[in-house]
């Protein structure tokens, strides 16, 4: 396929699918969208060249839509609310088609496979790969979304704050290694809340309920085994709004491995609410530590 071949977009919840679709269109390629019902934004129909709406269990419909439009490269963007998989009578509610049943046979039919994010998403990638459709990272189409190292907003953390950052980083990385979640909330080197199936915003809200004094730190990182084709940590103004309501004061991201949506709006909101945001990396934590100890 040439660089002008259509790109398949499996679109979930949030603004990321819209941003990615627009980036693909700017590159001169068509966007063939499979939009997940009750998740994706209807505006995608206006942006994309061909859109079909699919249920959570309709992977076969996604496959047919992509093949019909000669898609060889595809990408995933947007959150899938995994909690729906635990709805009462979920199998009947989401009506998995034959391709979906084959893809998730260990989970749906045999009950022998786990339902970790990486397990489920890798099954999708492998299933489509056997059909001649290769999933690529969304950031291949919009690399500018990845946050750069350094201070993004607010003042440089002092020594006490940085000890929380180091502590939270270690906890978040271990959480990611276990493929449970990517975010933790900490204060005074104590864990307030861990992200699991409920997502980052719910984790932050729970921390606020447990820490009425506020002033806590949220650390969001990639998994040590992060596959950039899926489940890349993403933040936007919505994350900051949740932090303000909950009482969080600092957000720490992993540089070059976290997607930052609508950076100008994020900077404006952070300034207005006096939030500190910084992006660090495993090998450059000491760089911030040294400057923080001197503060």
C-alpha positions as CSV (number, residue, x, y, z in Angstrom):
1,X,0.0,0.0,0.0
2,X,1.2,3.6,-0.7
3,X,1.3,6.4,1.8
4,X,-2.0,7.6,0.3
5,X,-3.9,4.4,1.2
6,X,-6.9,4.8,3.6
7,X,-6.3,4.5,7.4
8,X,-8.7,2.6,9.6
9,X,-9.7,4.3,12.8
10,X,-11.2,2.3,15.7
11,X,-12.7,5.1,17.7
12,X,-13.6,5.1,21.4
13,X,-14.6,7.8,23.9
14,X,-13.0,11.3,24.2
15,X,-11.4,13.9,22.0
16,X,-8.4,11.8,20.9
17,X,-10.2,10.0,18.0
18,X,-11.2,13.4,16.6
19,X,-7.6,14.8,16.9
20,X,-6.2,11.7,15.3
21,X,-8.8,11.7,12.5
22,X,-8.0,15.3,11.7
23,X,-4.2,14.6,11.7
24,X,-4.7,11.7,9.2
25,X,-6.8,13.9,6.9
26,X,-4.2,16.6,7.0
27,X,-1.6,14.0,5.8
28,X,-3.7,13.5,2.7
29,X,-5.1,10.0,3.6
30,X,-8.7,9.0,3.9
31,X,-10.0,8.0,7.3
32,X,-12.2,4.9,7.5
33,X,-13.8,5.0,10.9
34,X,-15.4,2.3,13.0
35,X,-17.0,4.3,15.8
36,X,-18.0,2.5,19.0
37,X,-21.6,3.1,20.1
38,X,-22.1,5.0,23.3
39,X,-18.5,6.0,23.3
40,X,-17.4,7.8,20.1
41,X,-18.4,11.4,19.2
42,X,-20.9,11.7,16.3
43,X,-18.7,14.6,14.9
44,X,-16.5,11.8,13.5
45,X,-19.0,11.3,10.8
46,X,-18.3,14.8,9.5
47,X,-14.5,14.4,9.7
48,X,-14.1,10.8,8.4
49,X,-14.5,9.6,4.8
50,X,-16.6,6.6,5.8
51,X,-18.0,5.8,9.2
52,X,-19.9,2.9,10.6
53,X,-21.2,2.5,14.1
54,X,-20.4,-0.7,16.0
55,X,-21.2,-2.3,19.3
56,X,-18.6,-3.5,21.7
57,X,-18.9,-7.1,20.4
58,X,-19.0,-6.3,16.7
59,X,-15.4,-6.8,15.7
60,X,-16.5,-8.6,12.6
61,X,-18.4,-5.5,11.4
62,X,-15.2,-3.5,12.0
63,X,-13.2,-6.0,9.9
64,X,-15.7,-5.9,7.1
65,X,-15.8,-2.1,7.0
66,X,-12.0,-1.8,6.9
67,X,-11.7,-4.5,4.2
68,X,-14.4,-3.0,2.1
69,X,-12.5,0.2,1.9
70,X,-9.1,-1.5,1.4
71,X,-7.6,-0.6,4.7
72,X,-4.2,-2.1,5.4
73,X,-3.1,0.3,8.2
74,X,-5.3,1.1,11.2
75,X,-5.1,2.7,14.6
76,X,-7.0,2.8,17.8
77,X,-7.8,6.0,19.6
78,X,-10.1,6.8,22.5
79,X,-11.1,5.0,25.7
80,X,-13.3,2.0,25.9
81,X,-15.2,1.9,29.1
82,X,-14.1,-1.6,30.1
83,X,-16.5,-1.7,33.0
84,X,-19.3,-2.4,30.5
85,X,-17.8,-5.9,30.1
86,X,-19.1,-6.6,33.6
87,X,-22.6,-5.6,32.9
88,X,-25.3,-8.1,33.9
89,X,-25.6,-10.6,31.0
90,X,-22.8,-8.7,29.2
91,X,-22.4,-11.3,26.4
92,X,-26.1,-11.0,25.5
93,X,-26.2,-7.3,25.8
94,X,-23.1,-6.6,23.6
95,X,-23.9,-9.5,21.2
96,X,-20.4,-10.5,20.1
97,X,-20.2,-11.6,16.5
98,X,-18.3,-14.7,15.2
99,X,-15.0,-12.8,14.6
100,X,-15.2,-11.3,18.1
101,X,-15.9,-14.7,19.6
102,X,-12.9,-16.2,17.9
103,X,-10.7,-13.2,18.9
104,X,-11.7,-13.5,22.6
105,X,-12.4,-17.2,22.8
106,X,-10.2,-17.6,26.0
107,X,-12.2,-14.9,27.7
108,X,-15.7,-15.4,26.3
109,X,-16.0,-19.1,25.6
110,X,-13.4,-21.0,27.7
111,X,-13.0,-18.6,30.6
112,X,-9.4,-19.4,30.7
113,X,-7.9,-16.1,29.7
114,X,-7.6,-12.9,31.8
115,X,-9.2,-9.6,30.9
116,X,-6.2,-7.3,31.4
117,X,-6.1,-4.4,29.1
118,X,-3.0,-5.6,27.3
119,X,-4.4,-9.1,26.9
120,X,-7.6,-7.9,25.3
121,X,-6.1,-5.2,23.1
122,X,-3.3,-7.5,21.9
123,X,-5.9,-10.0,20.9
124,X,-7.6,-7.4,18.7
125,X,-4.3,-6.4,17.1
126,X,-3.4,-10.1,16.4
127,X,-6.8,-10.9,15.1
128,X,-6.8,-8.0,12.6
129,X,-3.2,-8.7,11.6
130,X,-4.3,-12.2,10.4
131,X,-6.7,-10.4,8.2
132,X,-4.0,-8.3,6.6
133,X,-4.8,-5.1,8.7
134,X,-1.9,-3.8,10.7
135,X,-2.5,-1.6,13.8
136,X,-0.1,1.3,14.3
137,X,0.3,3.8,17.2
138,X,-2.0,6.8,16.9
139,X,1.1,8.9,17.6
140,X,2.6,7.8,14.3
141,X,-0.1,9.9,12.7
142,X,0.0,12.7,15.3
143,X,3.5,12.7,16.9
144,X,3.0,16.2,18.2
145,X,0.6,14.9,20.8
146,X,3.4,13.4,22.9
147,X,4.4,15.6,25.8
148,X,8.0,16.8,26.0
149,X,10.2,16.7,29.1
150,X,10.2,19.6,31.5
151,X,7.9,21.9,33.4
152,X,4.6,22.4,31.6
153,X,2.8,24.6,34.1
154,X,3.2,26.1,37.6
155,X,6.3,26.3,39.7
156,X,9.1,23.8,40.1
157,X,8.4,21.4,43.0
158,X,10.4,21.7,46.2
159,X,12.2,18.8,47.9
160,X,9.2,17.6,49.8
161,X,7.0,17.6,46.7
162,X,9.6,15.8,44.7
163,X,9.8,13.0,47.3
164,X,6.1,12.5,46.6
165,X,6.8,12.5,42.9
166,X,9.5,9.8,43.2
167,X,7.3,7.7,45.5
168,X,4.3,8.1,43.2
169,X,6.4,7.2,40.1
170,X,7.6,4.0,41.7
171,X,4.0,3.0,42.7
172,X,2.6,3.9,39.3
173,X,5.2,2.0,37.4
174,X,4.6,-1.1,39.5
175,X,0.8,-0.7,39.0
176,X,1.5,-0.6,35.2
177,X,3.8,-3.6,35.3
178,X,0.9,-5.6,36.8
179,X,-1.3,-4.1,34.0
180,X,-3.9,-2.8,36.5
181,X,-3.7,0.9,35.8
182,X,-1.4,3.8,35.1
183,X,-2.2,6.5,37.7
184,X,-1.8,6.9,41.5
185,X,-2.6,9.7,43.9
186,X,-0.1,10.3,46.8
187,X,0.5,12.7,49.6
188,X,3.4,12.7,52.1
189,X,4.7,9.4,50.6
190,X,1.4,7.6,51.2
191,X,-0.8,6.2,48.5
192,X,-4.3,7.7,48.6
193,X,-5.8,5.9,45.5
194,X,-4.8,3.6,42.7
195,X,-6.3,3.4,39.3
196,X,-7.9,0.2,38.2
197,X,-10.9,-0.5,35.8
198,X,-12.7,2.7,36.8
199,X,-10.2,5.1,35.1
200,X,-8.0,8.0,36.1
201,X,-10.8,10.5,36.9
202,X,-12.5,8.2,39.3
203,X,-9.2,7.5,40.9
204,X,-8.6,11.2,41.4
205,X,-12.1,11.8,42.8
206,X,-11.6,8.9,45.3
207,X,-8.3,10.5,46.5
208,X,-10.2,13.7,47.1
209,X,-12.8,12.0,49.1
210,X,-10.1,10.4,51.3
211,X,-7.9,13.5,51.5
212,X,-10.1,16.4,52.5
213,X,-7.1,18.7,53.0
214,X,-6.2,18.4,49.3
215,X,-2.8,19.3,48.0
216,X,-2.0,15.8,46.7
217,X,-0.1,14.7,43.7
218,X,-1.3,12.6,40.8
219,X,1.3,10.6,38.9
220,X,0.3,9.1,35.5
221,X,2.9,7.0,33.6
222,X,3.1,4.5,30.8
223,X,3.5,0.8,31.6
224,X,7.0,-0.5,31.7
225,X,5.9,-2.9,28.9
226,X,3.9,-0.1,27.1
227,X,2.8,-1.0,23.6
228,X,2.3,2.4,21.9
229,X,-0.4,0.9,19.6
230,X,-2.9,1.0,22.4
231,X,-3.7,2.3,25.9
232,X,-1.3,5.2,25.8
233,X,-1.8,7.5,28.9
234,X,-3.7,10.6,27.8
235,X,-4.7,13.8,29.6
236,X,-6.6,16.9,28.7
237,X,-8.5,19.7,30.4
238,X,-11.0,17.2,31.7
239,X,-8.3,15.6,33.9
240,X,-7.4,19.0,35.3
241,X,-11.1,19.8,36.0
242,X,-11.3,16.6,38.0
243,X,-8.1,17.5,39.9
244,X,-9.4,20.9,40.9
245,X,-12.7,19.5,42.2
246,X,-10.9,16.8,44.1
247,X,-8.2,19.1,45.5
248,X,-5.1,17.8,43.7
249,X,-2.3,20.3,43.2
250,X,0.3,18.6,41.0
251,X,0.2,16.3,38.0
252,X,3.2,14.3,36.9
253,X,3.4,12.8,33.4
254,X,5.9,10.6,31.6
255,X,7.7,12.5,28.9
256,X,7.5,11.2,25.3
257,X,5.0,8.5,26.4
258,X,1.9,10.5,27.4
259,X,-0.6,12.2,25.0
260,X,-1.4,15.8,25.9
261,X,-4.6,16.9,24.3
262,X,-5.2,20.6,23.5
263,X,-2.1,21.9,25.1
264,X,-3.0,25.7,24.9
265,X,-6.3,25.0,26.8
266,X,-4.4,22.9,29.4
267,X,-1.9,25.6,30.0
268,X,-4.6,28.3,30.4
269,X,-6.6,26.1,32.8
270,X,-3.5,25.2,34.9
271,X,-2.5,28.8,35.2
272,X,-6.0,29.9,36.2
273,X,-6.2,27.2,38.9
274,X,-2.5,27.3,40.0
275,X,-1.8,23.7,39.1
276,X,1.7,22.3,38.7
277,X,2.2,20.0,35.7
278,X,5.6,18.5,34.8
279,X,6.8,15.7,32.5
280,X,9.7,13.6,33.6
281,X,11.3,10.3,32.5
282,X,12.9,7.4,34.3
283,X,16.4,8.4,33.5
284,X,16.0,12.1,34.2
285,X,14.2,12.1,37.5
286,X,17.4,13.0,39.2
287,X,17.6,16.2,37.1
288,X,14.4,17.4,38.8
289,X,15.5,16.0,42.2
290,X,18.7,18.0,42.3
291,X,17.0,21.3,41.4
292,X,14.1,20.5,43.8
293,X,16.5,19.9,46.7
294,X,18.1,23.3,46.0
295,X,14.8,25.1,46.1
